[in-house]
Amino acid sequence: MNLARYRISLIVVLDQFFFVFAAGAALWLAWLLFTEAFDVGWVGTLYLMVFWVLLAYLVLPRVHRIFTEMYVPDYFIGRTRTSDGLLGDPVNVALLGEQSQVEAAMVAAGWTRADPVDLWSSIRIVTSVVMRRSYPTAPVSPLFLFGKLQDLAFQQQVAGNPAKRHHIRLWRTPAGWPLPGGTRVDWLGAATFDRSVGFSLFTLQITHKIDADIDVERDYVTSSLMDAGIGAELEVMADFTTGYHARNGGGDSVRTDGSLPVIDLRGIHLDD
């Protein structure tokens, strides 16, 4: 008997048990708060708020994580994943080039690097949305591809409104990794347009809502780089994925024709 394998399996089982137990306990606590809210008069509003926080940020994410580990494929299907395991925004842009070339090209095309997600940036974007104050480097929510968080994120705020913005997340592809069909690229991106702020259909969390026609944003990103006068080259992979309608991790509708623009930045020239 392989004792090492047995011990690892036991640890995994215990970890999954306590994860499920914690989800159940959180759900029970949320239910108690919800039912108690009808017995305490004016304090009920506060109880309902606490119930929503527990449900949206603790219970539902854990439930989704449990079930998505069972049925969401753990290989490349042209979709990102949320931190809760839900299918996120589709992959719709590819780049060739080193990170320094990607960063320089995006800046030359009028894009701004997004701040990392931390406590300060999270507080700042909430206050910016509520107060309608400009935040051109606002963070983007975490999405995962190849089992890792986006490596880079860029955005363009619209008319100083933090609720509306063009944005793209980029992931460095693993060394030697080919796309389906054999084409090799250095970066894959998911570009979408934030049209407003609302509630996630799947978790009830506050989040940005995206425009359904993600091909428009894909073409916007492509045009901004091709029109920047830096010598970028473009090749379009038609039918990279089958055209489809679906929903992203926030429950927003998305539709695409399945084409993938591959933008070559290896030979770009930039003014000093």
N, C-alpha and C positions, 0 to 999 in steps of 0.2 A: 504494500500500500504506500502511495506517495503522500507522506504526512504533510509536506509543505503545501501541496495542492489542496489537501483537505482543510488546512488551517486558513488558507486564503479564501476558499469557498465559504467557510464558516463566517469569516469576517464580512464577506460580501452579503451573506444572508442576514447577519445581525444588523449591518448598516441599512439594508433595505427595510428590515422590520422596523427599526426605530424611525426611519424616514416616514414610512406609512403610518406608524403610530402617532408621530408628531402631527401629521396632516389630519388624522382623525381627531386628535385632541384639540387642535386649532379650530376645526369645524364645529366641534361640540361647544367650545368656548364662544364662538361666534353665534351659535344658535341660542345659547343661554342669554347672551347680551341682547339678541334680537327679541326674544320672548319677554325679557325683563323690561324692555323699553316701553311696553304698554302698561306697566304697573307703577311707573314713577313720575307721571305727569310731565312737567316742563323739562325735566332732566332727560326725558326720552330722546330728545334730539341729540344730546351728547352721546347717549348709548348707541344710537343708530350710526353716528359718525364713527365710533369705535368699531362697531360691527362691520361697516363698510371697509375700514382700514384692514381689519383682520381678514375679511373675505377676499379683498382685492390683492393684498400684498403678502398674504401668508397662505391662506387656504387654497385658493384657486391655482396659484402658481405651483404649489406642491402637488395638487391633483393632476395638473397637466403634465408635470415632470414625470410622475409615476406612469401615466398612460402612454405618453409619447415615447418613452423608452421601450415600450412594448411594440408600438406599431409604426413609428416613423423610421424609415430606412437610415442606416448609419453609413451611407456612402453618398458620393456626389450625384445629385439629381438636379442640379441647377437651381437650388433653393437654399437660402440661408436658414438659420434657426435662431429663435429667441432664447434668452437665458432660461425660459420655462420649457424649452424643448419643442415649441410650436414651430411650424414652417413659417419663415419670415419672408422678406422681400426676395423676388427672383433675381438671379444673376443675369445682368443684361449689358455689361460692358467688360471688355478685356483690354489690357495694356501690355505693351512691350517696353522694357527699359528698367534702369536702375532706380532706386528710391529717390536719389537726388534729382534725376531727370523728371520723374513723375511729379515731385513737389514743385520743381521750377516751372514745369509746363502748366500745372494747375494754377499757380499764382499768376503766370503770364496770361492765362485765359480768364482771369478775373475771379478766381475762387479763393476762399479763405479757409485756412486750416481750423478745424473745430477743436475746441477745448476738450481735454479728457473729462470723463464723468467722475466727479468727486462731490463731496458734500457742498463745497462752496459753489461750484458751477451748477449743481442741481438747485440750490437755493436761488442763485442768481437768475436762472432761466424761468423758474416759477414766478418770481417777483417781476421779471421782465414781461412775461405774458399777461399777468394780472394788471400791471401798471402800464402796459403797452409801451414799454421802453425798448429801444433798439439793443440787440445783443448779437452783433455780427459773427462772433466766434462761439456761439452757443453749442454745447455738446450734443451729440446724437446718441440715441439709445443703443445699447450693445446688441449686436447681432453676431452670429458665429458661423464660420465656414471652415472646413477642415479641422473642426474641433477647437478653433481659436477665435478670439475677439478680433474685430477689424483692426488692421494695422494702421490705416490712415482714414481720415474722414475730412471731406471738404464741403463747403456750403456757400450759397449766395442768398443773403436775406433779401426779402422783397419789400421795398418801400418802408424800411425800418420797422417792419412788423415781425416780431420773433415767432409768431404763430404760422407765418408763411415763409417758405424757403425752398430753394433748390438744394439738394444735397446728394452726396454719393459716398458710400463706404467702400474701401478697397482692402483686399486680402492678398498677401504675397502667396503665390502658389508653392507647394512643396517642391524641392529640388527634383528635377527629372519627371515631374508629374505631367501627363498629357491630358488634354480635353478628350471627351468621347470623339473618336474619329482620328486621334493622333496628333492634332495641332497642339503646339506648346506655347504657352503665354507666361508672362511673369506675374501679372496681376489680374484678378477678377474683381469686378465691382457690381454693386447694386445701387442703382440711381432711381430715386423717387422724388416727388414733389410734395412737400407738406402744405396742405391747403388750410388746415385749421387745427385747433386743439379740442379734444373730446375724450370720450371714455372707450377703452378697449372692449370689444364685443365679447372677448373670451375671458378676460381677467377683471374687467371693470376698473382697471387702473387709468389714471389720467395720462394721455399720450397724444402725440401728433397724429392726425388723420391724413392719409395720403390720397392724391388724385388717382383714380382707377386706371387711367390710360398711361401706364408706365413707359410705353414706347415714346411718348412725347418727351419725357424727361431724359430717356436714353439718347434721343436725337439731339436734345438741347446740350447735353454734356459733350457729345461728339462734335457738334457744330462749334461750340465754344473753343475746343482744342484745335480744330481744323482751321478756324478763322483767326486764330491768335497770331498767325504769321511766323510760326516758329519752325516750320518744316515738318510737321507731323504727317504721317502717312496712314491711310485708312484702307482696310479690307473688311468687307462684311460677310460673315458666315450666315447665309440664309438657312432657315429651318434648323438653327442650332438646337432649339427645343420645338416641340409641336405647339402651335398657337393654342392658347387656353385662357379660360377665365377661372379665377381662384380667389382665395382670400389670404392676406398676410397674417402675421402674428397678432396684429391688433384687430383683426376681423374686417379690415377694409378690403373691398373688392379690388382685384388687379386683373388686367388683361394685357396680352402681348401677342405679337405675331411670331415670336420665337427667334427673330434674327439677333445676331450678336456682332456688334462692331468691334473689330480688333484694331486698336490705335497704336501705331509704332512710334515711340518717342526716342528711340535709340540714336537717331541722327539729328535731333533738334538742334537749332542754333538760337542762342539767347543773347540779347544785348547786355554788355557789361554795365 
